[in-house]
Amino acid sequence: MIRVVIVDDDPMVRTGLRLILGGEPDLDLAGDADNGKQAMTVIRDLRPDVVLMDIRMPVQDGLVTTELLLRQPSPPRILVLTTFDADDMVLRALRLGAHGFLLKDTPPAKMIEAVRAVARGEPALSPSVARQVIAAATGAYEPVALQELDRLTDREREVAVEIARGSSNAEIAESLCVSVATVKANITRIFAKLGTDNRVHVAMKVRDAGLL
């Protein structure tokens, strides 16, 4: 069972998300909050697996809340929600360590699968905004990202590039002609060397380094 908390200042959005997610047998809608400050208390008490996080909220916005949550031990996975395709705050949220982002008008089936994917540790990115975020992230290659990726072996770099392409573990295994277990082992080492447990963060570093 995947425990979910919804954080959004719009009651209509919260209601809509509850309707979309509430009928799934593997999703437990544990609670909600209408601003980031309230969310900190709700999330502390309910300990969800996934948080659907709005960015623009009163009292305490989603960026501050995401940063504070991800500093804590064993934080939930953060799935950022945005209304606009070109929301520059989404890029900032991903750099803080958010695990993915979706437009609020994402079709219900894709919204449900995104929550499951994030709970599995996989990224969930709306295609319509991914291109703009990637373009913003790769306007100039970052020497720091290149240096960080130099820590990886050739095989680990290949796996990292496949992660940046959005490939699943099974797809990476097929592409590189290795087992899924080997892919998982490489991903574990990549996370350790880059100091993350977030596939989106790995993808951002690959793109920042100009490898894709």
Backbone as a ProteinNet text record, in pm:
[ID]
protein_1_A
[PRIMARY]
MIRVVIVDDDPMVRTGLRLILGGEPDLDLAGDADNGKQAMTVIRDLRPDVVLMDIRMPVQDGLVTTELLLRQPSPPRILVLTTFDADDMVLRALRLGAHGFLLKDTPPAKMIEAVRAVARGEPALSPSVARQVIAAATGAYEPVALQELDRLTDREREVAVEIARGSSNAEIAESLCVSVATVKANITRIFAKLGTDNRVHVAMKVRDAGLL
[TERTIARY]
84.3	0	87.5	58.7	134.3	56.7	115.1	50.3	79.7	-24.6	-13.3	-69.8	1.6	-49.3	-53.5	-161.9	-180.5	-161	-75.2	-49.3	-80	-189.8	-232	-327.5	-313	-398.3	-536.1	-558.3	-687	-771.3	-882.4	-964.4	-1020.3	-1045.1	-1095.4	-990.2	-865	-757	-744.3	-748.6	-739.1	-853.2	-974	-1089.4	-1072.5	-1027.1	-1007.3	-904	-794.6	-691.2	-740.8	-820.5	-877.4	-968.1	-1046.7	-1135.5	-1055.8	-945.8	-864	-794.1	-734.9	-649.9	-724.1	-838.7	-905.1	-959.5	-985.8	-1043.2	-941.6	-812.6	-708.8	-678.9	-682.9	-667.6	-529.7	-428.7	-292.5	-252.2	-344	-314.2	-398.7	-332.2	-399.1	-384.7	-494.2	-490.2	-493.4	-375	-361.6	-406.4	-391.2	-429.4	-394.5	-421.5	-387.7	-359	-308.3	-275.7	-291.5	-320.8	-342.4	-227.8	-119.1	1.8	120.2	239.1	357.7	380.7	349.2	371.1	282.5	155.2	64.4	110	163.3	208.1	318.4	408.1	517.7	463.3	359.2	299.3	225.6	148.2	70.8	164.6	270.4	364	441.9	477.5	546.1	458.6	329.3	238.1	198.7	180.3	125	231.7	351.6	464.3	425.8	385.6	346.7	468.3	441	544.7	565.3	455.2	458.2	379.1	434.3	364.2	342.9	217.6	186.5	193	292.8	327.2	302.5	207.6	191.2	311.2	343.1	457.3	413.5	314.1	274.1	162.8	200.7	104.3	133.6	31.3	55.1	123.5	167	229.3	368	375.8	505.5	490.2	568.7	548.9	607.5	582.3	624.4	774.1	846.5	992.1	1055.3	1015.9	1068.8	1031.9	908.3	862	938.2	959.7	1036	1176.9	1241.5	1378.1	1383.4	1288.9	1287.5	1260.8	1167.8	1134.7	1252.1	1321.6	1428.5	1555.9	1559.8	1671.2	1653	1530.7	1499.5	1540.4	1566.7	1595.6	1472.8	1494.7	1386.7	1270.3	1295.9	1187.9	1095.1	975	886.6	937	885.3	916.1	822.5	879.4	803.5	770.9	643	594.9	534.2	605.4	564.9	451.7	353.4	242.6	257.3	229.9	238.3	125.1	83.6	-24.3	29.1	148.8	199.4	314.7	317.8	426	562.3	568.7	698	716.3	696.7	711.7	856.5	932.3	1074.5	1098	995.2	1009.8	1018.1	966.7	975.8	1121	1198.9	1341.4	1410.3	1376.9	1436.5	1397.1	1272.4	1226.9	1304.2	1328.2	1403.3	1546.3	1604.2	1741.2	1748.9	1638.8	1634.8	1624	1585.3	1575.9	1437.8	1339.9	1206.9	1217.5	1128.8	1139.7	1066.1	996.9	928.3	831.4	770.1	668	564.6	443.5	330.5	251.6	190.5	89.1	-37.5	-110	-231.1	-340.7	-330	-430.3	-384.2	-284.4	-241.1	-359.5	-379.3	-491.3	-485.8	-602.1	-606.1	-520.3	-523.2	-446	-296.7	-251.7	-109.3	-73.3	-165.6	-143.5	-125.1	-211.2	-203.6	-71.7	-33.5	90.9	212.1	204.2	314.8	336.6	229.1	241.6	307.7	265.3	325.6	472.8	503.7	642.4	732.9	688.5	767.8	786.7	682.1	693.5	796.6	812	912.3	1052.5	1063.6	1193.9	1225.5	1125.8	1144.5	1094.4	1148.6	1103.2	966.5	895.1	766.6	768	780.2	795.5	690.9	613.9	519.4	595.5	574.8	649.2	636.1	518.6	496.5	579.8	624.6	710.5	855.8	880	1016.6	1110.5	1063.7	1150.6	1196.6	1107	1143.5	1237.3	1212.1	1298.7	1438.6	1444.2	1572.8	1648.5	1578	1643.5	1700.1	1624.7	1674.2	1793.2	1788.5	1896	2024.8	2012.9	2130.1	2168.9	2128.2	2168.1	2318.8	2385.7	2532.4	2574.6	2673.3	2721.8	2797.4	2780.4	2837.5	2960.8	3076.3	3197.7	3180.8	3103.5	3084.7	3016	2914.4	2844.6	2939.2	3024.5	3122.8	3217.5	3263.5	3355	3287.4	3160.1	3088.4	3071.2	3039	3019.1	3150.1	3262.1	3392.3	3418.8	3342.9	3358.7	3302	3218.6	3150.6	3237.7	3218.6	3282.1	3211.4	3270.4	3207.4	3067.8	3052.6	2921.1	2822.4	2867.6	2778.4	2735.9	2825.2	2789.1	2684.2	2698.7	2599.4	2462.6	2460.5	2334.3	2277.6	2363.7	2318.3	2255.4	2315.2	2260	2123.2	2109	1979	1874.6	1916.1	1824.3	1777	1870.8	1835.4	1740.9	1745	1651.9	1513.6	1502.2	1373.3	1347.9	1451.4	1435.4	1410.1	1326.3	1304.6	1422.3	1428.8	1536.1	1536.4	1417.5	1408.3	1456.4	1420.7	1464	1615.4	1671.7	1817.5	1886.7	1833.8	1893	1892.2	1780.6	1770.8	1866.7	1875.1	1961.1	2108.2	2149.2	2290.8	2325.7	2223.5	2244.4	2299.5	2238.7	2274.6	2146.1	2159.3	2041.9	1986.6	1860.7	1800.5	1874.5	1917.4	1992.9	2122	2188.1	2310.3	2279.4	2169.8	2128.2	2103.7	2031.3	2002.1	2130.5	2225.1	2352.3	2426.9	2425.2	2490	2422.5	2290.1	2216.4	2248.7	2258.8	2296.6	2431.7	2528.6	2662	2658.3	2577.8	2564.1	2509.3	2403.6	2344.5	2448.9	2525.6	2625.6	2732.9	2780	2887.8	2840.5	2712.8	2660.9	2590.6	2581.2	2521.3	2373.2	2299.3	2156.4	2086.1	1953.3	1875.1	1761.8	1789.4	1686.5	1725.6	1647.6	1677.6	1667.9	1574.7	1564.1	1691.7	1747.8	1871.5	1984.8	1993.1	2094.6	2073.1	1948.5	1918.6	1959.2	1934.4	1971.4	2122.2	2198.9	2344.8	2396.7	2337.2	2376.8	2352.7	2238	2204.4	2290	2312.9	2399.3	2540.5	2585.6	2720.5	2727	2611.9	2611.2	2623	2590.1	2603.2	2479.4	2376.5	2253.9	2191.2
-120	0	124.5	217.9	342.6	452.7	508.2	616.1	749.1	826.9	951	1067.2	1180.4	1306	1408.9	1484.4	1588.1	1724.4	1806.8	1941.7	2042.2	2115.2	2213.5	2311.4	2440.3	2539.8	2550.1	2483.6	2489.2	2368.7	2391.1	2277.7	2195.7	2260.3	2187.4	2090	2132.9	2043.8	1925.8	1953.1	1844.4	1744.3	1796.5	1709	1626.7	1691.9	1621	1510.1	1538.4	1436.3	1320.1	1351.7	1243.9	1154.2	1215.1	1136.7	1048.9	1104.6	1029.2	912.3	938.7	838.4	748.1	795.4	726.8	589.7	561.8	432.7	323.5	355.9	256.2	174.7	41.5	-41.7	-35.1	7.3	11.9	151.1	248.4	385.1	422	465.8	506.9	657.9	731.4	876.9	911.2	926.2	938.3	1073.4	1180.3	1312.2	1419	1545.3	1656.3	1781	1883.5	2011.3	2120.8	2244.4	2352	2452.9	2426.3	2508.1	2427.5	2474.6	2398.9	2384.5	2488.3	2481	2374.6	2373.6	2270.1	2132.3	2126.4	1998.9	1936.1	2018.3	1964.7	1883.6	1935.6	1865	1739.4	1752.6	1638.4	1524.9	1559.8	1458.1	1394.5	1475.2	1420.7	1318.3	1348.7	1260.6	1136.6	1152	1043.5	960.7	1016.3	946.7	880.3	960.8	904.5	857.9	776.3	734.2	838.9	899.7	997	1120.6	1237.8	1364.7	1431.3	1463.1	1544.4	1689.4	1762.7	1894	2005.2	2093.7	2215.7	2306.4	2391.2	2481.7	2614.6	2676.7	2811.7	2803.3	2829.2	2824.2	2937.3	2982.4	3083.9	3023.6	3109.1	3074.6	3015.5	2901.9	2840.1	2765.8	2804.9	2747.2	2606	2543.6	2406	2387.5	2489.9	2479.4	2471.2	2562.4	2561.4	2430.3	2388.2	2265.1	2143.1	2137.1	2026.6	2022.3	2138.8	2143.6	2096.5	2143	2104.2	1954.3	1902.6	1760.5	1671.6	1709.3	1623.8	1632.5	1723.7	1727.8	1626	1577.2	1488.4	1345	1264.5	1123.2	1051.6	962	882.9	971.4	1070.3	1158.7	1089.2	1142.7	1088.3	1127.7	1063.2	1102.8	1216	1316.2	1437.6	1440.4	1446.2	1460.2	1599.8	1687.5	1827.1	1843.5	1924.8	1957.4	2100.6	2123	2258.2	2282.2	2405.1	2441.1	2478.7	2539.5	2597.4	2517.3	2506.2	2434.5	2495.6	2627.2	2695.8	2752.2	2670.7	2714.6	2696.1	2806.7	2794.9	2740.1	2746.2	2693.8	2540.7	2476.8	2331.2	2288.3	2358	2325.8	2339.7	2444.7	2463.4	2349.6	2304.5	2194.7	2066.6	2038.9	1919.1	1927.5	2045.4	2059.1	2042	2070.3	2046.9	1898.4	1818.3	1674.3	1615.3	1694.7	1639.8	1524.2	1428.2	1303.8	1307.1	1415.1	1426.8	1542.4	1568.3	1671.4	1638.6	1686.8	1664.3	1792.9	1808.2	1912	1867.8	1963.6	1929.4	1873.2	1896.7	1841	1709.7	1645.2	1513.3	1416.7	1334.5	1238	1148.3	1111.9	1034.6	908.2	830.9	705.9	733.1	840.3	874.7	931	1002.2	1053.1	936.7	837	720.6	647.1	625.6	554.1	633.9	767.2	851.4	834	828.1	807.3	672.7	571.1	437.8	437.7	505.4	508.9	577.2	690.5	763.6	679.6	607.8	520.3	410.6	367.3	265.1	322.9	454.8	518.2	559.4	558	597	740.1	812.1	949	952.1	1059.9	1081.6	1223.3	1235.8	1366.1	1384.1	1492.2	1522	1557.8	1486.1	1514.4	1659	1717.8	1852.6	1958.3	1929.2	2026.9	1981.6	1853.5	1802.2	1873.2	1898.2	1961.9	2099	2175.3	2310.1	2305.1	2211.7	2199.6	2155	2058.2	2009.5	2121.1	2198.2	2308.2	2409.9	2439.3	2533.5	2477.1	2346.3	2283.4	2272.3	2269.1	2243.5	2364.1	2481.5	2600.2	2615.2	2569.8	2567.7	2444.3	2374.2	2256.2	2297.2	2218.3	2254.2	2168.9	2232.2	2156.4	2066.7	2112.6	2032.4	1901	1906.7	1784	1689.5	1742.8	1659.7	1592.1	1667.9	1611.8	1500.7	1522.1	1420.7	1292.2	1307	1188.2	1118.1	1187.2	1122.8	1015.2	1019.3	917.1	782.1	782.8	661.1	579.8	449.3	363.7	382.9	328.2	340.5	280.9	163.4	99.2	181.7	237.1	319.4	444.9	501.4	618.6	580.9	462.7	417.3	403.7	346.6	331.6	469.3	561.1	695.9	766.8	750.3	812.1	752.6	621.6	558.3	607.8	628.8	686.3	823.1	903.3	1038	1033.3	924.5	908.4	864.5	834.5	792.5	644.1	565.5	421.1	353	250.6	168.1	73.4	6.5	-89.7	-198.6	-247.9	-352.6	-302.5	-179.1	-122.2	-101.2	-58.6	-41.3	-175.7	-278.1	-411.6	-460.7	-439.7	-482.5	-404.1	-272.4	-186.9	-222.2	-253.7	-278.7	-427.6	-512.8	-658.5	-711.8	-668.8	-717.9	-755.1	-814.4	-851.6	-730.5	-741.2	-635.2	-623.1	-736.4	-732.7	-653.2	-668.3	-591.4	-443	-408.6	-268.3	-211	-284.9	-237.5	-217.6	-308.3	-295	-170.6	-144.1	-23.5	102.4	100.3	217.2	243.1	137.8	153.5	221.3	180.1	241	385	411.6	548.4	640	595.4	674.9	704.4	602.8	620.3	720.7	710.6	798	942	959	1093.9	1150.9	1072	1121	1148.6	1057.6	1076	941.7	942.3	820.8	849.3	937.7	999.6	989.1	916.6	900.9	1033.2	1118.7	1249.6	1330.2	1324.2	1396.7	1345.6	1213.6	1156.2	1208.9	1209.9	1257.5	1403.7	1485.4	1626.2	1642.3	1561.4	1570.5	1527.5	1422.4	1377.7	1487.4	1550.5	1655.7	1781.4	1813.8	1927.9	1907.2	1781.8	1751	1743.3	1753.4	1751.8	1613.7	1508.8	1372.8	1326.2	1410.2	1374.5	1499.4
0	0	0	-90.2	-102.8	-31.8	73.3	147.7	79	54.5	-21.8	59.3	55.9	110.3	-1.6	-9.6	-110.9	-46.3	-107	-54.9	-164.8	-149.2	-250.3	-184.3	-217.5	-153.8	-217.3	-329.7	-399.6	-358.2	-287.9	-242.9	-358.7	-473.2	-589.4	-641.5	-641	-684.6	-589.8	-459.6	-361.3	-380.4	-401.2	-422.4	-549	-656	-781.8	-770	-700.8	-683	-597.2	-496	-414.3	-497.5	-587	-672.8	-768.3	-822.6	-917.5	-849.7	-733.5	-668.9	-571.9	-522.8	-412.5	-445.1	-572.3	-608.1	-632.3	-620	-647.2	-521.8	-532.5	-411.9	-347.4	-424.8	-368.8	-321.9	-331.2	-289.1	-167.3	-61.7	61.5	75.3	56.8	69.9	218.6	273.7	418.9	471.5	390.5	437.7	336.9	374.6	286.1	368.3	298.4	361.5	258.3	304.5	208.3	203.6	274.9	261	314.2	283.7	318.5	467.3	542.7	687.8	749.8	710.4	759.9	712.8	590.5	535.1	619	673.1	753	871.6	935.9	1049.5	1004	896.4	845.9	804.4	732.9	683.3	798.8	898.1	1015.9	1086.7	1097.3	1171.7	1091	959	878.1	806.6	790.4	727.7	594.7	497	367.1	286.3	186.1	91.6	-17.4	-61.5	-171.2	-130.7	-163.2	-142.3	-277.3	-308.2	-426.2	-382.1	-432.6	-379.1	-481	-448.5	-527.6	-502.6	-599.1	-581.5	-521.1	-581	-540	-435.7	-309.9	-199.3	-101.4	-28.2	75	196.6	287.3	415.8	394.4	323	291.9	159.9	59.4	-73.4	-84.3	-198.7	-218.4	-227	-273	-281.9	-143	-55.6	80.6	149.3	130.7	194.2	143	11.3	-47	10	17.1	69.4	214.2	295.7	436.6	454.1	375.9	386.5	347.2	239.3	188.4	271.1	366.5	461.3	574.1	589.4	700.8	668.8	771.4	746.4	692.3	596.8	535.5	490.5	405	361.2	262.4	245.1	141.1	3.1	-98.2	-235.7	-275.1	-338.6	-371.2	-519.9	-550.2	-687.4	-700.4	-769.7	-779.3	-881.2	-845.3	-934.3	-982.8	-1110.3	-1164.2	-1263.3	-1274.9	-1366.5	-1504	-1508.1	-1631.5	-1689.3	-1821.6	-1888.6	-1859.2	-1853.4	-1841.9	-1701.3	-1604.4	-1465.9	-1423.6	-1413.6	-1381.9	-1242.7	-1157	-1022.1	-1021.8	-1127.8	-1135.9	-1143.1	-1225	-1236.8	-1101.8	-1028.9	-896.6	-803.6	-812.9	-728.4	-758.9	-886.8	-924.2	-874.3	-881.2	-832.7	-680.7	-613.6	-469	-436.5	-536.5	-514.4	-531.9	-581.1	-606.8	-706.3	-693.8	-769.1	-902	-931	-1058.8	-1057.4	-1171.7	-1175.8	-1281.1	-1256.1	-1345.1	-1360.9	-1476.2	-1490.8	-1419.3	-1365.8	-1292.5	-1382.6	-1514.5	-1605.5	-1668.8	-1607.8	-1653.8	-1649.1	-1752.7	-1751.4	-1627.9	-1574.1	-1449.2	-1451.1	-1558.8	-1562.4	-1550.4	-1615.9	-1609	-1471.2	-1409.7	-1274.3	-1176.6	-1187.9	-1100	-1119.9	-1245.2	-1273	-1225.7	-1234.5	-1187.9	-1038	-961.6	-816.6	-789.9	-861.6	-842.3	-882.5	-993.5	-1039.8	-938.1	-886.7	-787.9	-662.1	-621.8	-504.5	-527.3	-653.4	-686.9	-697.5	-691.3	-706.9	-848.4	-935.4	-1074.2	-1094.1	-1194	-1216.9	-1282.8	-1262.8	-1329	-1384.7	-1515.1	-1577.9	-1686.6	-1680.3	-1786.4	-1913.7	-2024.1	-2146.8	-2194.1	-2175.1	-2226.7	-2156.7	-2033.6	-1965	-1960.5	-1983.8	-1974	-2071.2	-2192.6	-2292.2	-2246.1	-2186.2	-2142.5	-2022.3	-1930.9	-1814.2	-1856.5	-1948.1	-1996.8	-2067.1	-2149.6	-2219.9	-2121.9	-2016.8	-1916	-1841.6	-1817.2	-1740.6	-1819.9	-1952	-2035.3	-2119.7	-2077.1	-2149.9	-2154	-2050	-2048.1	-1969.7	-2020.1	-1951.3	-1825.7	-1720	-1591.4	-1563.1	-1542	-1510	-1388.3	-1289.8	-1168.5	-1203	-1290	-1330.1	-1402.3	-1488.3	-1558.8	-1460.4	-1362.8	-1262.6	-1182.5	-1147.9	-1071	-1151.8	-1280.5	-1363.1	-1395.4	-1380.8	-1399.9	-1294.2	-1184.1	-1079.8	-1124	-1227.1	-1269	-1364.1	-1361	-1461.3	-1595.4	-1701	-1833.4	-1832.8	-1770.7	-1766.7	-1685.4	-1573.7	-1491.3	-1566.9	-1645.8	-1726.7	-1831.2	-1890.7	-1988.5	-1922.8	-1803.4	-1731.7	-1695	-1651.5	-1615.7	-1735.3	-1852.3	-1973.2	-2005.3	-1988.7	-2012.7	-1913.4	-1789.2	-1690.3	-1736.4	-1787.9	-1835.3	-1953.7	-2028.3	-2141.4	-2095.7	-1967.2	-1913.6	-1922.8	-1947.4	-1963.5	-1829.3	-1830.8	-1712.1	-1694.9	-1580.5	-1557.6	-1663.7	-1699.4	-1800.5	-1936.4	-1970.9	-2098.7	-2102.2	-1988.7	-1981.8	-2000.3	-1933.4	-1943.5	-2088.2	-2156.8	-2296.9	-2385.2	-2363.1	-2445.3	-2429	-2305.9	-2277.9	-2275.6	-2303.2	-2308.1	-2174.9	-2066.4	-1933.8	-1861	-1743.5	-1665.7	-1589.9	-1550.3	-1468.4	-1335.9	-1281.4	-1155.8	-1170.9	-1285.3	-1310.7	-1320.4	-1386	-1396.2	-1257.2	-1174.1	-1038.5	-958.2	-975.1	-903.2	-948.6	-1078.5	-1130.4	-1079.2	-1073.9	-1025.6	-878.5	-799.7	-658.7	-646.3	-728.8	-724.1	-774.1	-877.1	-928	-819.5	-752.4	-644.5	-537.4	-499.7	-394.3	-435.8	-559.3	-605.6	-625.5	-662.8	-686	-563.4	-457.2	-333.9	-344.8	-409.1	-427.6	-422.7	-410.1	-428.5	-526.2	-620.5	-702.6	-849.2	-928.7	-1071.6	-1146.3	-1104.9	-1170	-1150.1	-1029.3	-999.9	-1088.2	-1107.4	-1196.9	-1338.8	-1383.6	-1519.4	-1537.4	-1436	-1445.1	-1456.6	-1382.9	-1389.4	-1527	-1581.6	-1715.6	-1818.4	-1807.7	-1904.8	-1879.5	-1753.9	-1721.3	-1777.2	-1779.8	-1827.5	-1979.8	-2045	-2190.5	-2251.6	-2173.5	-2224.3	-2299.8	-2302.9	-2372.6	-2432.5
[MASK]
++++++++++++++++++++++++++++++++++++++++++++++++++++++++++++++++++++++++++++++++++++++++++++++++++++++++++++++++++++++++++++++++++++++++++++++++++++++++++++++++++++++++++++++++++++++++++++++++++++++++++++++++++++

